[in-house]
């Protein structure tokens, strides 16, 4: 009789371990899904920020806003944003702002603002 009782206790212990292991696996996959959604949301925010910084970067503060827009767009694309178009626009605007800065500086011989004239 003790052999049957021992076997029943042993099989119950195995069952509880398996169900606990399954519960832990389900919980970890749910946590992974939540982290993935949060990572995608952060990447989407980076894409929007790069676009919004690239726009004024075309006219104002090219030297500062251009590289920031390029960096944020690159990070958004690497992190897998769902707003890839906006990230590419932010990247293009950042590069365009740096190109405008280079052309403006080259054509004015390094002097962007002449306050003396």
QUIGI-V641280 format. One record per backbone hydrogen bond with DSSP energy under -0.5 kcal/mol. NH is the residue of the N-H (numbers start at 0). CO is the residue of the C=O. If there is no record, write none. Layout:
BEGIN
NH;CO, NH;CO
END
This chain:
BEGIN
4;0, 5;1, 6;2, 7;3, 8;4, 9;5, 10;6, 11;7, 12;8, 13;9, 14;10, 15;11, 16;12, 17;13, 18;14, 19;15, 20;16, 21;17, 22;18, 23;19, 24;20, 25;21, 26;22, 27;23, 28;24, 29;25, 30;26, 31;27, 32;28, 33;29, 34;30, 35;31, 36;32, 37;33, 38;34, 39;35, 40;36, 41;37, 42;38, 43;39, 44;40, 45;41, 46;42, 47;43, 48;44, 49;45, 50;46, 51;47, 52;48, 53;49, 54;50, 55;51, 56;52, 57;53, 57;54, 58;55, 59;55, 63;60, 64;60, 65;61, 67;63, 68;64, 69;65, 70;66, 71;67, 72;68, 73;69, 74;70, 75;71, 76;72, 77;73, 78;74, 79;76, 80;75, 83;81, 86;82, 87;83, 88;84, 89;85, 90;86, 91;87, 92;88, 93;89, 94;90, 95;91, 96;92, 97;93, 98;94, 99;95, 100;96, 101;97, 102;98, 103;99, 104;100, 105;101, 106;102, 107;103, 108;105, 109;104, 110;107, 111;109, 114;112, 116;113
END
